[in-house]
Structures are given as C-alpha cells and as structure tokens.
Amino acid sequence: MTSPQDISQMFDTESEKLQNLLGVAEKKSDLSIHEIVETYYQVMNVSTMITMLKTHATENNSLLDKIQKIEKFISGTFNSEIHPKITQQLVSSIQETTKNLQSVNSNEQSKEKIESDAKLFEELRQKMSTKEFVEQYDKGLSND
C-alpha cells in the first residue's frame, strides 16, 4: 500500500513536470507536435490525479492546498492562455501546409518533388491528428 506521503510526493513530481512543460509552452511561439502532445498528456495526467486525490485527501490540508494551487494553475495558465494559443498555432500551421500543398505544380513530378510533397502530406496528417486531440481536450472543458 502506498503511504499518503508517497502519494503527495508523486503529485508534487507530476505537478512540477507540468509546470515545467507549461513554462516552455508559454515562452515558445511555435511548439513541435511532440511538445504539444506531451503537454496535453501531462495536463490530463495531473487532472486525473487531482480527481482521484480529492476523494482521499479530505483530512490532509497540505495536499488539498497543493491540489487547489495546481487546479488554479491549469485553469488560469493552461486553459485560458496556452490551450487557445496552441489551438490557433495548429489551425494556422494546417492552413499554411494545406496552402503549400495546393500550390504544387502537378506537371513537375521529379523524384525530389514527390518526396517533398509526401513529407508535407505526412506533416499535415500529424498536425490534423494533433488538432483533433486538442479539440477532444476542448470538448472536455465544455462539459465541465
């Protein structure tokens, strides 16, 4: 059985990781797909921990204070600032990649051009998939 101290320490570790990821997301204007996915997974991980810990932390004021602090951080910093910024970044990036693919001259079919277009299509697929993932988070916010 895990002790309350172990649980609190694990929550501290995961919360610190979240704060570091959000610090990076605040500073960077263009996050990579990997950074976006990692950030959302960490937000969901900590949010899930909060839900579970709230039911067991009724007598642990220290842990309850930490939970409330991180909830405010997620709500204020991530949901209000970073999430909309990431959503807009993905929309703009998808539009730009789509525009680049549409401007391709279909008469020009060199091997290099075909490989370049294939890379653009793969990049577009990854961005669209990530946008779908981000929109699922957004839907979860709407249900709260």
N, C-alpha and C positions, 0 to 999 in steps of 0.2 A: 504494500500500500504506500502511496506517495504521501509524504507529510505536507501540511499546509505551507511550511517554509519552502519546500521543493517546488510546489505549485506557484508560489509567489515569485520565486527566483526564475522559473521558466517564463512566467508572464513578463517579468522585467526584461529578460533577454529578448523575447519576441517583440516587445514594445520598443526596445532600443533599436532593434533591427528595422522596425517600421519607421521610427523617427529618422534614422539614417537614410533610408530609401526616399522618404518624403523630402528630406533636406536636399538630396540630389535632384529630385524632380522639381523642386521649387527653383533651383538655380539654373538648370539646363532648359534651354528653349526648345530643344528637339531631342526627345528620348528615343532610344532604339526600341524595337519591338520587344526584345528580351527585357529591357528595363521596365517597360510598361507592364508586361505580364507579371514580372517578379513583384512589382509594386502592388498590383491588384491582388495577387495571391496573398501577399503579406497582410494587406488590409483585411481581407476576408479571414485569414488565419487568426489574427488578433481579435477581430469582431466575434468570431466563433468562440474563442477563449473567453471573451468578456461575457457572452451569453451563458456559457457553462459556469464560469466562476461566480457570477452574480447570485446564482441559486445556492452556492455553498459558502459565500463569504459574508453572510449576514452578521456574524459576530467579529469579523476581522476588519476593524476600521481602517487600518493601514492599507490593506488590499482594496477595500472599497474606494478609498481616496485615489489610489493608483488607477483603478478602473475608470472612475469618473474623469480623471485627468486625460487618459488616453481616449475615452469616448469624445470628449470635447475637442481633442486634437484631430481625431478622424473627422468629426463633423465640421469643425471650423476650417482646418487646413486642407484636408483631402477633399471632402465632399463639396466645399464651397469654392476652393481655389484650384487645386491640382486636377481633380477629375474633369471639370469643364475645359481646362487648358489642354489636357490630353485628348479629350474628345475632339476639340477643334483642330488640334495638330493632326489627328488621324484623318479627319474629313478633308482638310487642306492637302495633305500628302496623297490621299487616294485620288482627289481631283487632279492633282498635278501629274501623277503617274498615269492616270487614265488619258489625260490630255496628251502626254508624251507618246503613249501607245497609239492614239488616234491619228497623230500627225505622222505616223510611219508611212514611208513611201513603199507601197506594196510591189512596185516594179523592181525595187532594189533588194535582191534576195541573195546577197553574199552570205557565206557561212558565218562570218563575224556578225553580220546584221541579224541573222536568225538567232544566233546565240545571245546577242544583246537583248533582242525582243523577248526571248524566253526568260531571261533573268528579270526583265521588267514585269512580265506576267507573274512570275513567282513572287516577286516583291509585292505586287498588287494583291495577290492572293493572301499573303501573310498579313498585309495591312487590313484587308477587309475582314479576315478572320479575327484579328485583334480588335477591330472596331466592333464586331459582333459580341465579343467577350466583354468589352467595355460597356456596351449597351445593355447586356444582361445585368451588370452591376447597377446601371442606371435604373433599370426596371425594379430592382430590389429596393432602391432608395424610394421609388414612387410608392411602393407597397408599405413602407414603414409609417 
